[in-house]
Amino acid sequence: MNWEPITSPDHEVKDLRKTVRDSEIHLTWFWSKEIDFVYIYKAPADAIQPFERLSEQDIRLYTREEYKANQGYLGRLDAFGRYAYRIFPCQKRDGKLIVYAQENENNLIFITGAKAKIKFSILMKKAFLRPKKRVLISIDTEYPLDKDLLVYVKKTGSPPISVEDGTIIPFVRDFPAGKTEFPEFEINKDEYIRIFFSNGKQSAEVYELIPE
């Protein structure tokens, strides 16, 4: 890869915009007359690599003719989560393709794909003349999950309404894809349990938590 610093604002990719419909992505941007090609780099939003680490296997060459034919760039999001797209401008010089190392925000955009569904069930059984009730929790997920993604919260008197509204209890093992049932345990009759994301809105952008 023949990387060079970008020396002129006339070489920059800018006005990058997105349209997302289901899993189809349409990107448009300002394409300078001085730019012959672009390279398109896609990566998970939390794993973006600096330009010097990129190889030709990590990026896709895209021509002005393709851009005109598609009125932009057309792609697909085939997985859940948040992804980054970065577009690097290129010029041909002396038979070589020069790639400009543009790393400002003008050529970077983030797109969130479909949310992965996490279904959960909390079954509480009251025993006659006993001060305790039994609780059975099950988690059904499309993808394997880290145990730290979810917590359950216990509260006395009424069901908790947020992750901060009660005593936070972590799960002790990861969740494989499919349905997992946890060992039954007991709580007091006036206590209630609910499941929440441990980091709230951040995980809610990627996952959908659904009670059964």
Buried (B, 14 or more C-beta within 10 A) or exposed (E): BEEEEBEEEEBBBBEBEBEBEEEEBBBBBEBBEEBBBBBBBBBEBEEBEEBEEBEEEBBEEBEEEBBEEBEBBEBEBEEBBBBBBBBBBBBEEEEEBBBBBBBEEBBBBEBBBBBBBBBBBBEBEEEEEEEBBBBBBBBBBBBEBEEEBBBBBBBEEEBBEEBEBBEBEEBEEEBEEEEBEBEEEBBEEEBBBBBBBBEEEEBEEBBBBEEE
